[in-house]
Amino acid sequence: MRAVAAGIRLPELETRTLSEVAERAAEDHEERSGTPVDLVLRALPGQAPHPIKIALFRTLQEALSNATRHAGGVDVRVKLQGDGGLLRLEVSDGGSGFDPTTVPTAGHLGLAGMRERAELLGGSFRVESRPGHGTLVVASWPLTDGGVGWTAESG
């Protein structure tokens, strides 16, 4: 029960950089699962709005959990990069893959939750996979207002 409660509670993210948020999620996952994560960070701004940090942390947590649970933790890679006002997260694995069109959504909150976290903040989400070829999860968020009500400087 303590492990479940600890997994639900968010670490302090507000004062952390995007790099630190991603590193924390990857380190937590490695400690819990024993699965190594290859983490690549590129061109990240120093700060981002707090809701983006929370969405990044939770999405990364879920995608890494799925890669371990469904792909056996094979060749798990994370790439996080800033690209002209956009934060882009890619999580891939070398598992057996699946057909995303056949995944039931009722009662399965993982993929739906990741999609919702991205879209509620003006971003996007997609999953690329096919049997025998691993899986790629891509989420992105705008780091500028985009109609959501913040700027990158509002942190």
C-alpha positions in Angstrom: 0.0 0.0 0.0 2.9 2.4 0.8 4.4 1.7 -2.7 1.1 2.6 -4.3 0.7 5.8 -2.3 4.3 6.8 -3.0 3.7 6.3 -6.7 0.6 8.5 -6.7 2.3 11.4 -4.8 4.1 13.8 -7.1 7.6 14.9 -6.2 8.3 18.7 -6.0 8.3 19.8 -9.6 7.6 23.5 -9.6 11.3 24.5 -9.0 12.8 21.8 -11.2 13.9 22.3 -14.8 12.4 20.2 -17.6 15.7 18.2 -17.6 15.4 17.5 -13.9 11.7 16.5 -14.2 12.6 13.9 -16.9 15.7 12.7 -15.0 13.6 12.2 -11.9 10.9 10.2 -13.7 13.5 8.0 -15.4 15.5 7.4 -12.2 12.3 6.6 -10.2 11.3 4.1 -13.0 14.8 2.5 -13.0 14.7 2.1 -9.2 11.2 0.6 -9.2 11.5 -1.7 -12.2 15.2 -2.4 -12.6 14.8 -1.5 -16.3 17.5 0.8 -17.7 16.3 3.9 -19.5 18.4 5.6 -22.2 17.6 9.3 -21.7 18.5 11.9 -24.2 17.7 15.6 -23.5 18.1 18.2 -26.2 17.7 22.0 -26.5 15.4 22.3 -23.4 14.5 25.6 -22.0 15.3 26.2 -18.4 11.8 26.6 -17.2 8.2 25.7 -18.3 4.8 26.2 -16.8 4.0 23.9 -13.9 1.1 22.1 -15.6 3.5 21.1 -18.4 6.0 19.7 -15.9 3.2 17.7 -14.2 2.0 16.4 -17.6 5.6 15.5 -18.7 6.2 13.7 -15.4 3.0 11.7 -15.5 3.2 10.9 -19.2 6.7 9.7 -18.9 5.8 7.7 -15.8 3.0 5.9 -17.7 4.9 5.4 -20.9 7.9 3.9 -19.1 5.6 1.7 -17.0 3.9 0.4 -20.2 7.3 -0.2 -21.9 8.3 -2.4 -18.9 4.9 -4.1 -18.4 4.1 -4.8 -22.1 7.4 -4.8 -23.8 9.5 -6.5 -21.1 11.7 -3.3 -20.7 13.5 -4.1 -23.9 15.6 -1.2 -25.4 13.7 1.5 -23.6 14.6 5.0 -24.9 13.4 8.5 -24.0 14.1 11.6 -26.0 12.9 15.0 -24.7 13.6 18.1 -26.7 12.6 21.7 -27.1 11.8 22.7 -30.6 10.9 26.4 -31.1 8.2 26.8 -28.5 7.2 23.1 -28.4 8.2 20.4 -25.9 8.4 17.0 -27.6 8.6 13.7 -25.7 9.3 10.3 -27.4 9.4 7.0 -25.5 10.3 3.9 -27.5 10.9 0.3 -26.8 12.1 -2.7 -28.7 9.3 -5.0 -27.6 7.0 -7.1 -29.7 4.6 -4.2 -30.5 0.9 -4.3 -30.9 -1.9 -3.0 -33.2 -3.1 0.3 -31.6 -6.4 0.0 -33.4 -7.3 -3.1 -31.4 -6.5 -1.8 -27.9 -9.8 -1.6 -25.9 -10.2 1.8 -24.2 -12.9 0.9 -21.7 -11.3 0.4 -18.3 -7.8 1.1 -19.7 -6.7 4.6 -18.6 -3.0 4.5 -19.5 -3.1 5.6 -23.2 -6.3 7.6 -22.7 -4.7 9.5 -19.8 -1.6 10.3 -21.7 -3.6 11.6 -24.6 -5.8 13.7 -22.3 -2.8 15.2 -20.5 -1.4 16.3 -23.8 -4.6 17.6 -25.4 -5.8 19.5 -22.3 -2.7 21.6 -22.4 -3.0 22.3 -26.1 -0.6 19.5 -27.2 -0.9 16.3 -29.1 -0.4 12.6 -28.5 0.1 9.6 -30.7 1.2 5.9 -30.5 3.0 4.2 -33.3 3.3 0.4 -33.1 2.7 -2.8 -35.0 3.2 -6.4 -34.1 6.9 -7.4 -34.1 8.2 -3.8 -34.3 8.2 -2.2 -30.9 6.3 0.9 -29.8 6.8 4.7 -30.0 4.8 7.1 -27.8 5.0 10.7 -28.8 3.6 13.6 -26.8 4.1 17.3 -27.3 3.1 20.4 -25.5 3.3 24.1 -26.4 5.7 26.1 -24.2 3.9 29.3 -25.2 0.4 30.4 -24.5 -1.4 28.7 -27.5 -4.7 29.7 -26.0 -4.1 27.9 -22.7 -3.2 30.9 -20.6 0.5 31.0 -19.9 3.9 31.8 -21.3 7.1 29.9 -21.0 8.3 32.6 -18.6 5.4 32.1 -16.2 7.0 28.8 -15.0 
